[in-house]
């Protein structure tokens, strides 16, 4: 059975999914303003004609930008494949009216409705689109689409017709035109449940439109669901035994969501122990392992993961593996175990784009096909679209996997200044948040009134400069005196 652990902190949220105690999926999200999926009323601040995009003020510290690839003329026609973000969406519309050059269509100070499709990264602001979409558990609501689409992964013709009829009938009860994309997991779902979800998003869209007319830019019109709810939307199923949270607000929202979606099989548990939730449920070491570039697998072998700007390389090493006397059979066993672990790490780390896996060479083509089959089977456990090519005679496999958000590396790491980017270190924000987390749980555990925390000098300066108010809040909340000292990475009770 599957367990979902939700850790909510002051600055980020992390969700871990484990099956029988083994980590199978992991998600992390910083609490930022320009979150992927949010809808804003923005104001154009600059037009860059030669680059064919415009800067848009949505209220974030960095100006967002809208390119010609993400602008769709909504004045007429229909949008084709309006849900590029949903690889299981099948549409049947005419070609979209995508502009060749949008610079001439806008003027400085103009207001427009936009949605974030890529969060701010490094020095770049959020990337925007005017093609608004509202994803749900079973359907995706598309205000500017004029038809119904059904996931290509639903192959039963009778079921496809049933779903189309349900959507067609439901659309007749509302004013105006809008589109609905039926997702894969809608197969077999009762009509009333689908109708309820359509009504929810129709009302949501009406609310967004009303807010757009009422408020001046920049303004948030719609906030995407929290990471916890988004994960539950995609991953809760009949195999889910329990959902465990460590934050009261998150716990309440999870309970409401489970009731509203009639997902009552899984128990919703509130954890309020003094230990970190991941430590208490013994998955902390597995989560920490995601940040290592070397991961061991069964019988002594290991995979080495190197992330570059263009691609991710996964190298398979036999390590201390000792197999049968038959060399070919030994290599097959190594590669089969490696394929399972490599696929697991790809999912856990949210690795997308081009991936090259360097397996240990095998002579027999039949064995290479067996390894590929295992890789396909393991990667299919994630909902992300992927494609694998046959393993070459030199042991190389190419994988392309859809990107939907940042890799774990991108969220938590920055290029190391000491080695010019050839290695990785935790960035300043992540370091401070990690130490805040340690301080928080040290306060909860300590029986004395004083808590002393040792940390490097640069971290101490950042923490006292940027997070002084949070430290004072912890002192008030837990009735402790917190002392920060320069020293090794450890804690000492005072």
Buried (B, 14 or more C-beta within 10 A) or exposed (E): EBBBBBBBBBBBBBBBBBBEEEBBBBBBBBEBBBBBBBBBBBBBBEBEEEEBBBBBBBBBEBBBBBBBEBBBBBEEBBBBBBBEBBBBBBBEBEEBBBBEEBBEEBEEEBBBBBBBBBBBEEEEBBBBBBBBBBBBBBBBBBBBBBBBBBBEEBEEEEBBEBBBEBBEEBBEEBEEEBBBBBBBBBBEBEBEBBBBBBEBBBEBBBEBBEBBEEEEBBBBBBEBBBBBBBBBBBBBEEEBEEBBBBBEEBBEBBBEBBEEBEBEEBEBBBBEEEBBBBBBBEBBEBBEBBBEBEBBBEBBBBBBBEBEEEBBBBBBBBBEBEBEEEEEBBBBBBBBBBBBBBBBBBBBBBBBBBBBBBBBBBEEEEBBEBBBEBBBEBBEEBBBBBEBEEBEEEBBBBBBBBEBBBBBBBBBBBBEEEEEEEEBBBBBBBBBBBBBBBBBBBBBBBEEEEBBBBBBEEBBEBBEEEBEEBBEEBBEEBEBEBEBEEBEEEBEEB
